[in-house]
């Protein structure tokens, strides 16, 4: 059943299909398991790390195209990588909402998982975990997305 849903998801990816399949292969080879759910905007395809059961990445369908939300847990180990991102990917991160819980813990639900506190181009950012690191899948962004995921998959 999951594979049938994955095929249906792939049909919605349009020109990004090969890029999505490339990232999917990397994650499955990296010992992740895939979960597919249907949402009103389309499919959400999540990849969970087998050992921790934590979500590493999720493909999300938007009107503007396919995006991937990455949940980096080891960002501090490779933060300098963020300086190498293309301008468009940097801009997407800068535009992401601030993490209210990092800025003022009383402003957000205490059950909310805190966002990311990181430095990019010598500037500090505190961004929401559900809005940051959610690049569009493009020819330009895919090598950087894969590199970031590989950094997360390293044991």
C-alpha positions in Angstrom: 0.0 0.0 0.0 2.8 2.4 0.9 4.5 1.9 -2.4 1.3 2.6 -4.3 1.0 5.9 -2.3 4.6 6.6 -3.1 3.9 6.2 -6.8 0.9 8.5 -6.5 3.1 11.0 -4.7 5.7 10.8 -7.4 3.0 11.6 -10.0 2.5 14.9 -8.3 6.1 15.9 -8.3 6.3 16.9 -12.0 9.7 18.1 -13.2 11.2 17.5 -9.8 10.5 13.7 -9.9 14.1 12.6 -10.6 15.4 14.9 -7.9 12.8 13.6 -5.4 13.7 10.0 -6.3 17.4 10.8 -5.8 16.8 12.2 -2.3 14.4 9.3 -1.5 17.2 6.8 -2.4 19.7 8.6 -0.3 17.4 8.5 2.8 16.4 4.9 2.3 20.0 3.8 1.8 20.8 5.9 5.0 18.8 3.5 7.1 15.6 5.6 7.2 12.1 4.2 6.9 9.5 6.0 4.8 6.0 7.0 6.0 3.4 8.4 3.7 0.3 10.3 4.7 -2.3 12.2 2.7 -3.0 15.8 3.5 -5.3 18.3 2.0 -2.5 19.9 0.0 -1.3 16.5 -1.2 1.0 13.8 0.2 3.5 14.2 3.0 6.3 11.7 2.8 8.4 11.5 5.9 11.7 9.7 6.6 12.4 8.4 10.1 15.8 7.4 11.4 15.5 3.7 12.2 17.5 3.8 15.4 15.8 6.9 17.0 12.4 6.9 15.2 12.9 10.7 14.9 11.8 12.4 11.6 14.8 13.5 9.6 13.0 14.9 6.6 9.6 15.3 5.1 8.6 16.1 1.5 5.7 18.5 1.4 3.5 19.6 -1.5 2.9 23.3 -2.0 1.3 25.3 -4.7 4.8 26.5 -5.6 6.0 22.9 -5.9 7.7 20.2 -3.8 9.7 21.2 -0.8 11.5 19.2 1.8 11.5 20.0 5.5 14.7 18.9 7.1 14.9 18.5 10.8 18.7 18.7 11.5 19.7 17.3 14.9 23.4 17.6 14.4 23.5 21.1 12.9 26.1 22.3 15.4 28.6 19.7 14.0 28.5 21.2 10.5 27.1 24.7 10.8 29.8 26.2 8.6 28.1 24.3 5.7 25.3 26.8 5.8 27.6 29.5 4.5 28.0 27.5 1.3 24.3 27.4 0.5 23.1 29.2 -2.7 21.6 32.6 -2.1 18.0 31.4 -2.7 18.3 28.7 0.0 19.8 31.2 2.4 16.9 33.6 1.7 14.4 30.9 2.4 16.0 30.3 5.8 16.2 34.0 6.6 12.5 34.4 5.7 11.4 31.5 8.0 9.5 32.5 11.2 11.4 33.1 14.3 11.2 30.5 17.0 9.1 32.1 19.7 10.3 29.6 22.3 13.9 30.4 21.7 13.3 34.2 21.7 11.0 34.1 24.8 10.0 30.7 26.2 6.7 32.1 27.6 5.5 33.1 24.1 5.0 29.5 22.8 3.4 26.3 23.9 5.8 24.6 26.4 5.2 21.3 24.5 6.5 22.8 21.3 9.8 21.4 20.3 12.3 24.2 20.2 13.6 25.5 16.9 17.1 26.1 15.7 19.7 28.5 16.9 22.4 28.8 14.2 24.9 31.1 12.5 24.9 31.7 8.8 27.2 34.2 7.2 28.3 35.5 10.6 24.7 36.3 11.6 22.8 34.5 14.3 19.3 33.2 13.6 16.7 31.6 15.8 14.2 29.9 13.5 11.1 27.7 14.0 11.8 24.1 13.4 8.8 23.8 11.1 9.7 26.8 8.9 13.5 26.7 8.7 15.4 24.3 6.4 12.5 23.8 4.1 14.0 24.4 0.6 12.2 23.9 -2.7 13.4 20.9 -4.7 15.3 22.3 -7.6 18.4 21.4 -9.7 20.4 24.0 -7.8 19.2 23.1 -4.3 19.3 19.3 -4.5 23.1 18.8 -4.1 23.0 21.0 -1.0 19.9 19.2 0.4 21.7 15.9 -0.1 24.9 17.1 1.5 22.9 18.3 4.5 21.1 15.0 4.8 24.4 13.1 4.5 25.8 15.2 7.4 22.8 14.1 9.4 23.1 10.5 8.5 26.8 10.2 9.5 27.2 8.0 12.5 
